[in-house]
Amino acid sequence: GKPVQEQLVVLGSLSIGGTIIKVPELANVLQVCFDAGGKRILLPMLSAGAISTVPPELFAKFQISFYEDARDAVFKALGVL
């Protein structure tokens, strides 16, 4: 198997029906990611609207990428796409 990329945090969750669920309290979650050493964030596209709630100085500490669905997230986490 191929490991995920270093310092990558994949955010979001998947419902039983397979729907991606946006990240609640994005600013707080990103602060935890930063405190834990995360530098790259993979975020569901559904959470893009919440970026305005994140302080700019915190947002600037990350390289943010977005995913549309679970398959997209897996490929991006593995560095395939």
C-alpha positions in Angstrom: 0.0 0.0 0.0 1.0 3.6 -0.5 1.0 5.9 2.5 -0.8 9.3 2.5 1.4 12.4 2.1 3.2 13.6 5.2 1.7 16.3 7.3 -1.6 15.9 5.5 -4.9 16.2 7.3 -8.1 14.9 5.5 -11.2 16.7 6.9 -14.8 15.9 6.5 -16.9 12.9 7.1 -19.0 10.5 5.1 -22.7 9.6 5.8 -24.0 6.1 5.7 -25.6 6.9 2.4 -22.2 8.0 1.0 -22.8 11.8 1.1 -19.8 14.0 2.1 -20.6 16.1 5.2 -19.0 19.6 5.6 -16.7 20.3 8.5 -18.3 22.0 11.5 -16.5 24.8 13.2 -13.8 25.0 10.5 -11.7 27.6 12.3 -11.4 25.5 15.5 -10.7 22.3 13.5 -7.9 24.1 11.6 -6.4 25.3 14.8 -6.2 21.8 16.1 -4.7 20.7 12.8 -2.0 23.4 13.1 -1.3 22.5 16.8 -0.8 18.8 15.7 1.7 19.7 13.0 -0.6 19.6 9.9 0.6 21.7 7.0 -1.6 20.4 4.2 -5.3 20.2 4.4 -7.7 18.2 2.2 -11.1 19.8 2.7 -14.5 18.9 1.2 -15.7 21.4 -1.4 -18.9 21.7 0.7 -16.8 23.5 3.4 -15.3 26.1 1.0 -18.0 28.6 2.1 -16.8 28.4 5.8 -13.3 29.6 4.9 -14.4 33.2 5.6 -14.8 32.2 9.3 -11.1 31.3 9.5 -8.7 34.0 10.6 -6.4 34.9 7.7 -3.3 34.4 9.8 -4.4 30.8 10.5 -5.5 30.1 7.0 -2.2 31.2 5.6 -0.4 28.5 7.5 -1.8 25.7 5.3 -1.7 24.5 1.8 -5.4 23.8 1.2 -6.8 21.4 -1.5 -10.4 20.4 -2.0 -12.2 17.2 -2.9 -15.6 16.5 -4.3 -16.2 12.9 -3.1 -14.6 10.0 -1.2 -12.8 8.7 -4.3 -11.4 12.1 -5.1 -10.2 12.5 -1.4 -8.4 9.1 -1.5 -6.6 9.8 -4.8 -5.5 13.3 -3.6 -4.4 12.0 -0.2 -2.2 9.4 -1.9 -0.8 12.0 -4.3 -2.2 10.2 -7.3 -4.1 13.3 -8.6 
